[in-house]
Amino acid sequence: MAIAAFLMLASCSVKDGKTTSGGKDSEMAFESYEYDVIAEVTDADSIDNEGWRYCRASGYGVFPKKVGGNDISVLRDSLESLASVAFVSPDKIVPEFDGEMKLTSLDPDSTASCGSSYNMLSLSLATPRLLVWKSYAASYICAAAHGSYRTYYVNYRISDNRILGLSDVMRPGYEDTLKKMIHKKLQQDEVDLLVPIEEVGIPSEFQITTDGISFIYGLYEIAPYSSGEVAVNFAGYELEEILAPGMLSLIYGLPED
């Protein structure tokens, strides 16, 4: 579960055909972690399967160590929560579990485990202005019919050290327009909905991409399990009328107005 710095970036500018370093205030550094452990399921007494008491929990990911001169403590706290891990020292990280499981010291390769959980925290987009993290969490409960999974995102704007919510990305009063646009996309994609189209709301999860914004509905949120997570993708120009000032520049990397 040791952590190792693996990447450092420093931005450069171009003047008279030559590149110049942006200095320490523009540097970005990241560190990685990985774990593979056995957790004991504390309420599994009634299950009669081999390894019923144990769950093998594994995961890995990427955390920021430095983003320019920003105080990134809030960003790191948010990512720790998203990845269900905790830094117990600068070079050690441990997974966190809910009240139904507790960490053990058992060897995961020699312990029979019926359940499993997995979490991957990856950096899905990195530009000099924007960092986007993706957390993919999957789990299987012993003797369940199937597993479960969910994807979460953190969209972080570097210039003002801010985790962006949808209200930061959109102009005030965007809701009705965006909802209608999402409904149109769902109908075009012929998504098998669990509810009438007019009852589908705006999802809480979204990610800024290299050319727009993707909205993600979790399992069973609007569609059956067989449909998986449902993504509704928009190019930036499609959302231009409802995007907050500066967002189109942030998405496409254009010079700001």
Secondary structure, 3 states (H helix, E strand, C coil): CECEEEEEEECEEEECCEEEECCHHHEEEEEEEEEEEEEEECCCCCCCCCCCCEEEEEEEEEEEEEECCCCCHHHHHHHHHHHCEEEEECCEEEECCCCCEEECCCCCCCCCCCEEEEEEEEEEEECCCEEEEEEEEEEECCCCCCCEEEEEEEEEECCCCEECCHHHHECCCCHHHHHHHHHHHHHHCCCCCCCCHHHCCCCCEEEECCCEEEEEECCCCCCCHHHCCEEEEEEHHHHCCCECCCHHHHHHCCCCC
